[in-house]
Amino acid sequence: MCRLDSKAIPRLFVSPYSKLGSVLQRAFYGSSGKVTLFEQRNFAGRRLDLSSDCQKLSDKNFPDRCNSVQVESGAWVGYEHENFRGRQYLWDMSDRGEYNCYDRWCAQVDRVSSVRSLKQDTSPPKAQLFERAGFSGKKTELHDDIPNLMSRYSLNRAASIRILGGAWVVYQEPNYRGPHYVLEKRDYNNYSDWGAQGSTVGSIRRIRFS
């Protein structure tokens, strides 16, 4: 199975340009984490360590072939094409953050050309799925993982989505299979806003940052 799981922050009068300010910012807001990409399966071959976004893996002298991934911390999205375009692949801390082959992240090919980190939202997880675009029609509110939306809610389509807490990933097929799309805290007025070509949804789950 292709699986990948407020309190107010006190105001700190510390210059963001100081070393202390940088440390405190990381402590309160979180850092981007760390991920390692490997050219071959089972964490072999050439490797690339990333701790920030990379629009072009080719700039790091890393091939666009990626067959395994280890997430040390945080959550990341790989893209088929440069500049964060094309099919998305989520790598988070589910299953200890270890992906020993590309089919573990629901890919059909081993091509990854850009990578970005996800920012963690610590508010309680909450997602609202709407039957039609523009947040109209039947509304379904979720707070936890749903492996099969049809069997639980008689739902297999969502044309707009509001993410009100946490970060989520929606899959076209049940049981966290098939093409998937990362949804961060914001409004998605139409399925094209999250990169899909249609409104089909089969399952949805929360993204695990730890």
C-alpha positions in Angstrom: 0.0 0.0 0.0 1.3 3.4 -0.9 1.1 5.2 2.5 3.1 7.8 3.4 0.1 10.5 9.8 -3.3 27.3 19.5 -1.4 28.5 21.5 -0.2 32.0 20.7 3.5 32.4 20.2 4.9 35.0 22.5 6.3 38.1 20.8 10.1 38.2 20.9 12.0 41.4 20.6 15.0 39.8 18.9 16.5 41.0 15.6 15.8 38.4 12.9 19.3 39.1 11.6 21.0 38.0 14.8 22.2 34.4 15.4 19.9 34.2 18.4 17.0 35.5 16.3 17.6 32.8 13.8 17.7 30.1 16.5 14.5 31.4 18.1 12.7 31.5 14.8 13.5 27.9 14.1 12.4 26.9 17.6 9.0 28.6 17.3 8.2 28.3 13.6 10.1 25.1 12.6 12.8 24.6 10.0 12.3 23.1 6.6 13.8 19.8 7.7 16.0 17.5 5.8 15.6 15.0 3.0 18.0 12.8 1.1 17.4 11.6 -2.5 19.2 8.6 -3.9 19.7 7.7 -7.6 19.2 4.0 -7.0 16.8 1.8 -5.1 17.4 0.9 -1.4 19.3 4.1 -0.7 22.2 3.4 -3.0 24.1 5.3 -5.7 24.6 9.0 -5.9 22.8 11.0 -3.1 21.7 14.5 -2.6 21.0 16.1 0.8 18.5 19.0 0.8 17.4 21.3 3.7 15.6 23.9 1.5 13.7 24.1 -1.7 15.4 23.2 -5.0 13.8 24.4 -8.3 16.2 22.4 -10.4 18.0 19.3 -9.2 20.2 19.5 -12.2 21.8 22.6 -10.6 23.0 20.3 -7.8 24.6 18.0 -10.3 22.1 15.3 -9.5 20.4 13.3 -12.2 16.6 13.6 -12.7 16.4 9.9 -11.8 15.4 9.3 -8.2 14.6 5.7 -7.0 14.6 6.1 -3.2 14.2 8.8 -0.5 14.9 9.2 3.2 13.2 11.9 5.2 15.1 12.9 8.3 12.6 15.6 9.3 9.7 17.6 7.9 7.6 16.9 4.9 8.6 17.4 1.2 7.1 17.3 -2.2 9.0 16.1 -5.3 7.9 17.2 -8.8 8.3 15.4 -12.1 9.4 18.7 -13.8 11.6 21.6 -12.8 10.2 24.7 -11.1 7.7 22.6 -9.1 5.6 21.6 -12.0 4.0 18.3 -13.1 3.0 15.3 -11.1 3.5 15.6 -7.3 5.1 13.1 -4.9 4.8 13.4 -1.2 7.5 12.3 1.2 6.7 12.8 4.9 7.4 11.0 8.2 4.9 8.2 7.7 6.5 4.8 7.9 9.6 6.4 9.4 10.1 8.5 6.3 11.8 5.7 4.4 10.9 5.1 0.7 13.2 2.4 -0.8 11.7 2.5 -4.3 9.7 5.0 -6.3 6.5 3.0 -6.3 6.4 3.6 -2.5 5.4 7.2 -3.3 2.9 6.2 -6.0 5.1 7.0 -9.0 5.1 5.2 -12.3 8.6 6.4 -13.3 11.7 7.5 -11.4 11.8 11.1 -12.7 12.1 13.9 -10.1 13.3 17.3 -11.2 12.5 19.7 -8.3 11.7 19.5 -4.6 10.2 21.8 -2.1 9.5 21.6 1.7 6.1 22.0 3.3 5.5 24.4 6.2 3.9 22.8 9.2 0.7 24.2 10.5 0.1 23.3 14.2 -3.6 24.1 14.4 -6.0 21.2 14.7 -6.5 19.3 11.4 -9.6 20.4 9.5 -10.6 20.0 5.9 -13.8 20.9 4.1 -14.6 19.2 0.8 -17.3 20.7 -1.5 -19.3 19.0 -4.2 -19.0 21.9 -6.6 -16.5 24.7 -7.4 -16.7 27.9 -5.4 -17.4 26.1 -2.1 -21.0 25.2 -3.0 -23.0 22.1 -3.0 -22.7 19.3 -0.5 -20.0 19.9 2.2 -18.1 17.2 4.0 -15.9 18.2 7.0 -12.9 16.0 7.9 -10.6 15.9 10.9 -8.7 12.6 10.3 -7.5 10.2 7.7 -10.2 8.6 5.4 -8.9 5.7 3.4 -12.1 5.4 1.4 -14.3 8.5 1.0 -17.0 6.6 -1.0 -17.6 3.9 1.7 -17.5 6.5 4.5 -19.3 9.5 3.0 -20.6 8.3 -0.4 -18.2 10.8 -1.8 -16.0 10.4 -4.9 -15.7 13.9 -6.2 -14.7 17.3 -4.7 -14.5 20.4 -6.9 -13.3 22.8 -4.2 -11.6 22.3 -0.9 -10.9 24.5 2.2 -8.0 23.5 4.4 -8.6 25.2 7.8 -5.9 23.3 9.8 -2.9 21.2 9.2 -1.7 20.0 5.8 -3.3 17.2 3.8 -2.9 15.1 0.7 -5.8 14.0 -1.4 -5.5 10.8 -3.6 -7.6 10.0 -6.7 -8.0 6.4 -5.6 -9.0 4.7 -2.3 -6.4 3.5 0.2 -4.0 6.3 -0.6 -3.2 5.2 -4.2 -2.7 6.9 -7.5 -2.0 10.5 -8.4 -2.1 12.7 -5.3 -2.0 16.4 -4.5 -0.7 18.3 -1.5 -3.1 20.7 0.2 -1.8 23.4 2.5 -3.8 25.8 4.7 -5.7 27.9 2.2 -8.8 27.9 0.0 -8.9 25.9 -3.3 -11.7 27.3 -5.4 -11.4 24.7 -8.1 -9.6 21.3 -8.5 -7.2 23.0 -10.9 -6.0 25.1 -7.9 -4.4 22.0 -6.4 -3.0 20.8 -9.7 -5.6 18.1 -10.6 -7.3 17.7 -14.0 -10.5 16.4 -12.6 -12.5 16.4 -9.3 -12.2 12.6 -8.6 -11.2 11.9 -5.0 -10.8 8.4 -3.4 -9.0 9.0 -0.1 -7.4 11.8 2.0 -5.0 11.9 4.9 -3.1 14.3 7.1 0.6 14.9 6.3 2.9 13.7 9.1 5.8 16.1 10.0 7.1 13.9 12.8 
